[in-house]
Amino acid sequence: MIRLTRICRHPIKSIGFEELASAPLTEGRVLPFDREWAVLHDAAKVGALTEWVHKMNFLRGVAGPELMAIRARLDEDLRRVTLTHPTAGEITVAPDTDGDRLLDWLRPLWPADKPAPVRVDHLPGQAMTDVPEPYVAVLNAASNADLGARMGQDLSIHRWRGNLWLDGMEPWAEWDLLGRTLRIGGAEVRVEQRITRCKATTVNPVTGTEDADTLGALRATFGHQDFGTYALVIKSGPIARGDRVEVL
């Protein structure tokens, strides 16, 4: 039996992850508050956000590995995010109004030779995910375990920045789900495409250091850098850890 075992979101793009016990999914929308905010750098080719823009405009773990070790906790009602990091400590900010405080906290974690962080922004109704479509990322825990076994090390699921983690499948069986619909709790999602991965997945989300050649292992084993799938919510409903997942 397939189960939903983890629900994860990232309120500020590339800056912190949190796990949820439950969440509502809405047709044609991402997981609530996933990539709600993003931090632009001074080489960004956009002004105020008016539409989805490419990830190259934002601070990201691929350029600043220490960002990968940030954890987040969002108060949805107050729109306040508490961030913690092993060396930077803890800060609570309202990204809509406390942008300067957040930038000051991030600067020591961001490489000095990279374009400096300059602004926190968001666009209501448009998550700043890596692709413009309102996808949720659905991943297979058995594939993560299998890849780690091939590499001879444990791999945290948070390297992959996924949203919904499924257990009870064979390793890599998610590729067979492309085009299929999954019923998860009270919601339904349609699996649309694979996710091609970047170097951020080589970073340990506990230490913020590169310690695993995930991309090399994927290329050596499969000849590509794909891990996980994107899915579109096609029926609104609640989901919770432990929900049964049915392939329709």
C-alpha positions, 0 to 999 in steps of 0.5 A: 500500500502506498502512503503519504509520509511527508508533506514539506514546503519552503515558504521563502524560496531556497531559504528554509524547509518545514514539514507539515502534518496536513495541508489543503490542496487546491485545484491548479495551485501549489502547496499553500505558501510554498515559495511564497516569497523569494530573495532577489540579488543585485544581478537580477534582470527584473524589477518588482515581480509582476509575473513568474521569473526564472530562478537565476534571479534569486538566491539559491542553494546551488550558489550558496550551499549554506542556505540549504541548512536553514529550517523554517516555521511559518505562522500563516495567519501572521505571515511570519517566518521563523528561520534557524541555521546552525551558525546564524541562529534564529530570526523571526521575520514578516517577509512582507515588511521585514525584508531588510532584517532578513537580508542582514541575517542572510548576508553572512550565509551568502558567498561574498563573490556572488551578487548580493541579496537586495530585496525580498518580494512576492507575487500574490497567486504566483509561487516562485517555483523553478517552473511557472506551472503550479506544480507540487513535487511528488517524490518516492522515498524508496528511490531516495533510499536506493540512490543512497545505497548505491552511493554508500551514504544516507541521503536526507529527503530535504536535499530534493526540496520536494513537497509530497513524499510517498512510501510503499512503492518500488524504487523508481516506480514513479516514472511509471506514474507519468500521465496517471492520477493519484488520489491522496486523502481528499485530493487528486493530482495528475503526474505531469513530468520528471524533475531535472536536478541541479547541484544544490542536491549535493549539499547536506541540509544539516551542515550546509556543505557539499558531501554527496555527488547525487548528480554523478550517481544519477548520471552513472546509473541512469544517464540523466539527472532526473529525480522526482516528478511534478504533478498538477492538483486537479481536485481540491481536498485535504491531505495529511501524513499517513493518507493512503495513495491510490493510483487511478 
